[in-house]
Amino acid sequence: MNQVRVLGIAGWSGSGKTTLIVRLLPVLARGGMRIATLKHAHHSFDVDEPGKDSFKHRQAGASEVIVSSPRRWVQMHELREAPEATLPELLARVSACELILVEGFKTHPHPKLEVFRAALGKRPLHPADPNFLAVASDTGLPEARVPVVDLNDIEAVASLVRSLALPLPEVLRRLTAAGNPT
């Protein structure tokens, strides 16, 4: 197996990060690449439904619940009052793969591709953060200091992802040097 590489997909809320990742995954996986995704949420969320056994287990006080079936398994870790896991801690939990796409965590010092849509009316993030190595945008950005590709040219975006992702040990080094932000 090749060395695990990491690249963030970051941008303002509503910029299309998830949509881009969903379009990228089949293109990147065509050659047999195993890809994991790690998504940051700014709110509380549930992956199981009230009334389901896993939900009941968590509600009753289980700190961790693993649900397994012939098709998939999922591991849920309940934080209760503990602090949010850091990005390095989460990266360490990802199963064996060749590429980890990290959605969100836009202020962290890992390599990132910015998703930018002019219609949002927000400023681009990449000029203020040297960890943004490229931009996928729906508009030209002639002032950009990094490569800019058309957000809808998935092959071009996939090529950038392959070339910009850094080895996991390098990403962990950068995150640790920055003080393990959450």
N, C-alpha and C positions, 0 to 999 in steps of 0.2 A: 504494500500500500504506500502511496505517496505521502509526503509530509502534509499534515493538516495546515491549511491556510485560512486566513480570516479577512473578511472585508465587511465594513459597515455600509448599510444603505440608510442614509439619513436625510432629513429635510423637514420642513414645516409640516404641521398637521394638515392633511388634505392635499398634500403634494403628489400622492400616488405611490408611496413607498411599497405598500402591500401589493398593489396592482402590478408594479414593476417586478417585484420578486416572483409573483405568481406567473408572470409571462417569462421571466428568466429561467426558472427552474427546469422546465422541459428542455430548453435549449442547452443549458449547462449539463444536464443529465444525459443527453443524447450519447455521449461517448462513454457512458457507464460510470461517470463521476458520482460518488456518494456525497450528497449535500445535506447539511443540517441547517436549520434556521433557529435563531434565538431572537425573540421579540420582547421589547420592553413595553410595558403597559403603565400608564400614569394613574391608573385607578384600580380598584378592587375588581376582581373578575372570578368567574367560576367556570370550570371545564366540565363539571358534573352538575346534574340537575337536582333540585330539591326533591326528596322522596326516593332517590336512588341510594343504594347501599353505600357507595363511596361517599356521597354527601353526608349521610347519616354518621358514618365513621368519623369524618372530619369534624362535624358538628359536635359529636360526643367527646372529642378531645384527642383523637389520633394526630400525632405530629407529622406522620407520613402515611400515605395510602398508595398502594400499588394495585392497579386493576389490570388483569390480564385476560385475553381471549385468544382464540386461534388466529385472529387477524392482526392484533396490536396489543400493546401494553402501554400504560401511562403511569407516571410516578408524580404524585402531588405532595408537596412539602408545605405544611401549614406553618407560617411564621409566628402566628399569635402576636406577641408584643416584641419579638426579636427584630433586629434591623433587617432591611432589605438586603438580599444577597448582592455582592459586588459583581461586576462584569467578569473579573478573573475567576471568581468562584463558579459562576454560571458556565463559563467557557470550559472549565475543568470537568464539568458534569456531562458534556456533550459526548455521545457515543462515537466510535471510530467512523471517520469520514475523511474526505479530501478537502472539503470546503465548508466553512461556516459563514453564513450570511447573517449579520447582526442588524436587525431592524430597530431603529431608534438609537438611544444612547448618544444623541448628536453632539454632546459636549465632551465626550470621552476622547482620550488621545490614541485611538486606534485608527488604522487607515480606513477612509470612508469615501464613498461615492455620494455626491449630493443629488437628490431628486429636486428639481426646481421647476415650478410653474409660475409664469409671470402673472397669470390671472389671480393668484392669491394676494397680490399687492404687497408682498413682503420682500425684504432685501435678501439677496443670496447669502448663504452661510459661509461659503468657501473663502471669501476674501479675509475673514477674521480668524480662520482656523487652518493652520498648515497641514492638518491631518486629512483635509479634504483633498484627494488626489485627482479628482475628475468630477464632472457634472453631466448628468443626463437631464436635458431641458427641452421644453416645448418651444423655446425661443433662442435665438442667437445671443451669445454673451461675449461680444467682441473685447471687452475689458478683462475677461477671465485670465488668470495666471495659470490655469490648469486646462487640460483637454476638455472640450465640451462636445458631447454627441447628442444626436436627436433622441429624445426619450422614446420615440416610437420605432427606432431602429434597434430592435432587440438583439440582432446579431452583433452590432457594434458595441452595445452595452455589455453583452456577454464577453466579448473580446477584452474590453476594459476590465471587467471583473476578474477574468483569468490572469491578466497581466499585473493588476494592482494588489491583489490579495497577498498579504504577508504571512510568513510562517508563524504558527501559533506561539512558539517560544519568544519571538521578537515582539509580538503583540502583548504578551503577558509582561515582558520586560518593560515596555512603554507604560502599560497600565500601572504596574507596581511602582515605577519611578514617579508616577503622578500621584501616588498615595491611595491607590485602589478606590477610586470614586465609585459610588453606586450608580 
